[in-house]
């Protein structure tokens, strides 16, 4: 945990087991079809950043390594095709 001014940052590590289906991941194109549970254990990491005012949390932001977790569940990712150098405009 680190604090400076009205900001507090906390690094977190989570542990869990994938016991239910994964749904609602539109960024990975898998929104419509739930991915079945794997039963695999995973460890995740992340960062919470809090803004504090008068001793109360005013707002917070969360960054989680979702791709790292999904890779532990054997997901694979294919980067989008690049149009660089092909003369094709996006």
C-alpha positions in Angstrom: 0.0 0.0 0.0 1.3 3.4 -0.9 -0.4 6.8 -0.1 0.5 10.3 -1.2 -1.7 13.3 -0.9 -5.3 12.2 -1.3 -4.5 9.0 -3.3 -4.0 5.5 -1.9 -2.8 2.6 -4.1 -3.1 -1.0 -3.2 -1.6 -4.0 -5.0 -3.8 -7.1 -4.8 -3.3 -10.8 -5.5 -6.4 -13.0 -5.8 -6.7 -16.8 -5.8 -9.8 -18.8 -7.0 -11.1 -21.8 -8.8 -13.1 -21.5 -12.1 -16.3 -23.3 -11.0 -18.9 -21.4 -13.1 -19.3 -20.4 -16.8 -17.6 -17.2 -18.0 -20.0 -14.9 -19.8 -20.1 -11.3 -21.0 -16.6 -10.8 -22.4 -17.4 -8.8 -25.6 -13.8 -7.6 -25.9 -12.8 -11.1 -26.6 -15.7 -11.9 -28.9 -17.2 -14.4 -26.5 -20.3 -12.6 -25.3 -23.0 -14.8 -26.6 -21.7 -18.3 -25.8 -20.8 -19.0 -22.2 -17.4 -20.8 -21.7 -17.9 -23.8 -19.5 -16.1 -24.0 -16.1 -12.7 -25.6 -16.2 -12.2 -26.4 -12.5 -8.7 -24.9 -12.7 -7.2 -22.8 -10.0 -6.0 -19.3 -10.9 -4.0 -16.5 -9.4 -4.7 -12.9 -10.4 -3.1 -9.6 -9.8 -4.4 -6.1 -9.8 -4.2 -2.5 -8.5 -6.8 -0.4 -6.7 -6.4 3.4 -6.6 -8.6 5.3 -4.2 -9.2 9.0 -3.9 -9.9 10.0 -0.3 -11.6 13.2 0.9 -12.4 14.0 4.5 -11.4 10.4 5.5 -13.9 8.8 3.1 -13.4 7.1 -0.3 -14.6 9.6 -2.9 -13.8 7.4 -5.9 -11.7 4.5 -7.0 -10.3 2.8 -10.1 -9.4 -0.8 -10.6 -7.0 -2.4 -13.0 -7.0 -6.2 -13.1 -4.9 -8.6 -15.2 -7.8 -10.3 -16.9 -5.8 -11.7 -19.8 -3.3 -13.2 -17.4 -6.2 -15.0 -15.6 -7.8 -16.2 -18.8 -4.5 -17.5 -20.1 -4.3 -19.7 -16.9 -7.7 -21.1 -18.0 -6.1 -22.1 -21.3 -7.7 -19.3 -23.4 -5.8 -18.3 -26.5 -5.8 -14.9 -28.1 -5.3 -14.0 -31.8 -4.2 -10.5 -32.4 -6.2 -8.6 -35.0 -4.8 -8.5 -38.6 -2.8 -5.4 -39.4 -3.4 -3.4 -42.5 0.0 -1.7 -42.2 1.9 -1.9 -45.4 -1.0 -3.4 -47.4 -2.4 -0.2 -48.9 -5.8 -1.1 -47.2 -7.3 1.7 -45.1 -9.1 0.8 -41.9 
